[in-house]
């Protein structure tokens, strides 16, 4: 098997990131994700908009993956008009990204196969999108 094919398979798996939401309040007009603040607890007077979950691309468990999952939460919150996210938690799911190739023959030539197992992680983040009123 060519190294380029193995690399392409790993890179294809790296694009597996996603998010989900459950609306619990009224959405507002979208805002810039840079305006979304991350909170450890619910600020007084805030209004819940949605429960959010996000995941990073598959990788090797780096801080960058955690940051990407939190940034995805912020983007989802901003799309709903939320100016804050209460971070509920960040975790990991682990699994092997595997690939295998079979064998065959053609015109008297016989080819072999190879299997690759790469231990990978996907970082996940959960939070609540909120709208925090301006402080006087």
C-alpha positions, 0 to 999 in steps of 0.5 A: 500500500502506498504511504499516500493512501494511508496519509489520505485516510488519516487526514479524512478522519481528521475532518470528523468534527461536529456539534449539536444543540437543543433549544431551551429559549429564544434565539437572538440575532447572530453576533460575532463569535469573538464577543462570546464569553466563556463562564464557569457558572451562570451569571446573575440575570442571564437567560438560557438559549440552548444546550450545546455539545461540540467535538473536535477533529480526531487527533492525538489528544492535544490541547489544540483539540480541546481549544477547537471544541470550545471554539466550536461551542462559541461559534454555535452560541454566537449563531444563536445570538448568545453572548456567553457560554457556561462551560459544563465540561470537556472530555475525550473519547478514545478509539482506534482509527483503523484501515485495512487493505485486501489482497488480490491478483491480476495477470499472474501478479499477486498483491498483499495487504496491510492493516493500520491501527492508530490510537486517536482521541476526539475532544468533546465539550458541553455548555449552555448558550446564554444571553447576559444583559449589559451590566450598568 
